[in-house]
Amino acid sequence: MPVASKPIRVKRIYAKWAPGDGTRVLVDRLWPRGVSKDRAALHAWLRDLAPSDGLRHWFHARPEAWLAFRKRYLKELAQPEALEALNQLYRMAARPKNLTLLFGSKNEQYNNAVVLKDLLDGMRKPPTGTGPGAVRAMRSRQAKRMTR
């Protein structure tokens, strides 16, 4: 479902608020240290969109594993508790106002907000494990097992 005709912004929550930010949404599970609620100027805090604590810790220890993190995070976004928050984010992106996804990570290039931005930009919805790609992968695994 391509949503955004306007660019979605990704920004550290520690960066200064700007009028062009539009709707500001924090997509981290934990509240960022040293940031007051007034200074954050949030419109929403969607905790359920953040990676699980386990995945967050795993990626922090392996920053070179971006593609693996991304894949695992997309699977987490397909879980029921994340889907409602993800649908809420899609609705916010469909509004005419700009949308800025806020995160606390020091890594501005590789973080969960970047993955969410890709989803909103129309890359794809989280995998459900039931599409043609999943069926092909399952058949390939079965074929490998049978040749052993």
LUMBA-260355 format. One record per residue (C-alpha): residue number from 1; residue in three letters; x, y, z. Coordinates in pm, whole numbers. Layout:
<sites>
{n->NUM&res->Ala&x->X&y->Y&z->Z} .
...
</sites>
This chain:
<sites>
{n->1&res->Met&x->0&y->0&z->0} .
{n->2&res->Pro&x->200&y->305&z->-118} .
{n->3&res->Val&x->108&y->587&z->113} .
{n->4&res->Ala&x->338&y->881&z->101} .
{n->5&res->Ser&x->336&y->1131&z->-182} .
{n->6&res->Lys&x->528&y->1370&z->40} .
{n->7&res->Pro&x->864&y->1271&z->184} .
{n->8&res->Ile&x->865&y->1101&z->521} .
{n->9&res->Arg&x->1137&y->1240&z->745} .
{n->10&res->Val&x->1353&y->1048&z->988} .
{n->11&res->Lys&x->1513&y->1245&z->1268} .
{n->12&res->Arg&x->1684&y->1195&z->1603} .
{n->13&res->Ile&x->1462&y->1306&z->1887} .
{n->14&res->Tyr&x->1757&y->1503&z->2024} .
{n->15&res->Ala&x->1758&y->1726&z->1715} .
{n->16&res->Lys&x->1574&y->2054&z->1744} .
{n->17&res->Trp&x->1205&y->2072&z->1654} .
{n->18&res->Ala&x->1140&y->2243&z->1318} .
{n->19&res->Pro&x->813&y->2381&z->1177} .
{n->20&res->Gly&x->847&y->2155&z->871} .
{n->21&res->Asp&x->844&y->1841&z->1089} .
{n->22&res->Gly&x->466&y->1825&z->1079} .
{n->23&res->Thr&x->333&y->1528&z->1276} .
{n->24&res->Arg&x->611&y->1402&z->1504} .
{n->25&res->Val&x->596&y->1034&z->1603} .
{n->26&res->Leu&x->839&y->863&z->1841} .
{n->27&res->Val&x->895&y->502&z->1729} .
{n->28&res->Asp&x->1116&y->381&z->2017} .
{n->29&res->Arg&x->1008&y->156&z->2302} .
{n->30&res->Leu&x->1197&y->354&z->2567} .
{n->31&res->Trp&x->1163&y->724&z->2641} .
{n->32&res->Pro&x->1486&y->900&z->2539} .
{n->33&res->Arg&x->1709&y->1018&z->2824} .
{n->34&res->Gly&x->1718&y->1386&z->2897} .
{n->35&res->Val&x->1428&y->1481&z->2671} .
{n->36&res->Ser&x->1128&y->1644&z->2834} .
{n->37&res->Lys&x->783&y->1584&z->2694} .
{n->38&res->Asp&x->754&y->1953&z->2610} .
{n->39&res->Arg&x->1084&y->1955&z->2420} .
{n->40&res->Ala&x->990&y->1637&z->2233} .
{n->41&res->Ala&x->679&y->1806&z->2090} .
{n->42&res->Leu&x->526&y->1469&z->2002} .
{n->43&res->His&x->194&y->1399&z->1841} .
{n->44&res->Ala&x->220&y->1027&z->1912} .
{n->45&res->Trp&x->445&y->770&z->2075} .
{n->46&res->Leu&x->400&y->432&z->1906} .
{n->47&res->Arg&x->595&y->198&z->2137} .
{n->48&res->Asp&x->456&y->-115&z->1973} .
{n->49&res->Leu&x->638&y->-26&z->1650} .
{n->50&res->Ala&x->978&y->-50&z->1817} .
{n->51&res->Pro&x->1187&y->-365&z->1788} .
{n->52&res->Ser&x->1166&y->-605&z->2080} .
{n->53&res->Asp&x->1422&y->-561&z->2356} .
{n->54&res->Gly&x->1593&y->-881&z->2246} .
{n->55&res->Leu&x->1626&y->-768&z->1886} .
{n->56&res->Arg&x->1737&y->-420&z->1991} .
{n->57&res->His&x->2014&y->-563&z->2213} .
{n->58&res->Trp&x->2113&y->-813&z->1942} .
{n->59&res->Phe&x->2154&y->-537&z->1680} .
{n->60&res->His&x->2337&y->-306&z->1920} .
{n->61&res->Ala&x->2600&y->-579&z->1964} .
{n->62&res->Arg&x->2617&y->-643&z->1585} .
{n->63&res->Pro&x->2576&y->-313&z->1397} .
{n->64&res->Glu&x->2725&y->-474&z->1085} .
{n->65&res->Ala&x->2423&y->-709&z->1068} .
{n->66&res->Trp&x->2186&y->-445&z->928} .
{n->67&res->Leu&x->2021&y->-670&z->670} .
{n->68&res->Ala&x->1958&y->-946&z->927} .
{n->69&res->Phe&x->1819&y->-689&z->1173} .
{n->70&res->Arg&x->1592&y->-547&z->905} .
{n->71&res->Lys&x->1457&y->-890&z->815} .
{n->72&res->Arg&x->1391&y->-983&z->1180} .
{n->73&res->Tyr&x->1234&y->-646&z->1250} .
{n->74&res->Leu&x->995&y->-679&z->955} .
{n->75&res->Lys&x->886&y->-1017&z->1094} .
{n->76&res->Glu&x->818&y->-854&z->1431} .
{n->77&res->Leu&x->608&y->-587&z->1260} .
{n->78&res->Ala&x->382&y->-862&z->1126} .
{n->79&res->Gln&x->286&y->-961&z->1482} .
{n->80&res->Pro&x->-67&y->-861&z->1597} .
{n->81&res->Glu&x->53&y->-618&z->1866} .
{n->82&res->Ala&x->256&y->-423&z->1608} .
{n->83&res->Leu&x->0&y->-433&z->1327} .
{n->84&res->Glu&x->-245&y->-193&z->1493} .
{n->85&res->Ala&x->32&y->59&z->1559} .
{n->86&res->Leu&x->158&y->14&z->1202} .
{n->87&res->Asn&x->-191&y->78&z->1065} .
{n->88&res->Gln&x->-209&y->390&z->1282} .
{n->89&res->Leu&x->121&y->507&z->1132} .
{n->90&res->Tyr&x->-9&y->444&z->778} .
{n->91&res->Arg&x->-315&y->657&z->859} .
{n->92&res->Met&x->-90&y->939&z->985} .
{n->93&res->Ala&x->121&y->919&z->668} .
{n->94&res->Ala&x->-191&y->946&z->453} .
{n->95&res->Arg&x->-274&y->1288&z->598} .
{n->96&res->Pro&x->-169&y->1595&z->403} .
{n->97&res->Lys&x->64&y->1706&z->685} .
{n->98&res->Asn&x->436&y->1617&z->684} .
{n->99&res->Leu&x->537&y->1318&z->897} .
{n->100&res->Thr&x->860&y->1287&z->1095} .
{n->101&res->Leu&x->962&y->957&z->1256} .
{n->102&res->Leu&x->1170&y->1016&z->1567} .
{n->103&res->Phe&x->1425&y->778&z->1716} .
{n->104&res->Gly&x->1687&y->793&z->1990} .
{n->105&res->Ser&x->1966&y->583&z->1839} .
{n->106&res->Lys&x->2304&y->745&z->1773} .
{n->107&res->Asn&x->2318&y->557&z->1443} .
{n->108&res->Glu&x->2124&y->781&z->1207} .
{n->109&res->Gln&x->2167&y->559&z->903} .
{n->110&res->Tyr&x->2070&y->219&z->1045} .
{n->111&res->Asn&x->1776&y->213&z->1288} .
{n->112&res->Asn&x->1415&y->102&z->1307} .
{n->113&res->Ala&x->1282&y->441&z->1192} .
{n->114&res->Val&x->1461&y->391&z->858} .
{n->115&res->Val&x->1284&y->56&z->811} .
{n->116&res->Leu&x->948&y->217&z->893} .
{n->117&res->Lys&x->1019&y->499&z->648} .
{n->118&res->Asp&x->1084&y->239&z->375} .
{n->119&res->Leu&x->750&y->77&z->453} .
{n->120&res->Leu&x->570&y->410&z->436} .
{n->121&res->Asp&x->746&y->502&z->114} .
{n->122&res->Gly&x->578&y->197&z->-39} .
{n->123&res->Met&x->860&y->-56&z->-23} .
{n->124&res->Arg&x->634&y->-328&z->115} .
{n->125&res->Lys&x->429&y->-439&z->409} .
{n->126&res->Pro&x->583&y->-674&z->667} .
{n->127&res->Pro&x->602&y->-1037&z->555} .
{n->128&res->Thr&x->319&y->-1265&z->662} .
{n->129&res->Gly&x->492&y->-1589&z->572} .
{n->130&res->Thr&x->206&y->-1690&z->342} .
{n->131&res->Gly&x->291&y->-1517&z->12} .
{n->132&res->Pro&x->446&y->-1662&z->-303} .
{n->133&res->Gly&x->800&y->-1604&z->-173} .
{n->134&res->Ala&x->728&y->-1800&z->144} .
{n->135&res->Val&x->575&y->-2086&z->-56} .
{n->136&res->Arg&x->880&y->-2098&z->-288} .
{n->137&res->Ala&x->1116&y->-2100&z->10} .
{n->138&res->Met&x->920&y->-2382&z->176} .
{n->139&res->Arg&x->925&y->-2592&z->-144} .
{n->140&res->Ser&x->1298&y->-2530&z->-183} .
{n->141&res->Arg&x->1364&y->-2646&z->176} .
{n->142&res->Gln&x->1151&y->-2955&z->120} .
{n->143&res->Ala&x->1336&y->-3040&z->-201} .
{n->144&res->Lys&x->1673&y->-3008&z->-26} .
{n->145&res->Arg&x->1558&y->-3240&z->252} .
{n->146&res->Met&x->1441&y->-3502&z->4} .
{n->147&res->Thr&x->1777&y->-3507&z->-180} .
{n->148&res->Arg&x->1969&y->-3588&z->137} .
</sites>
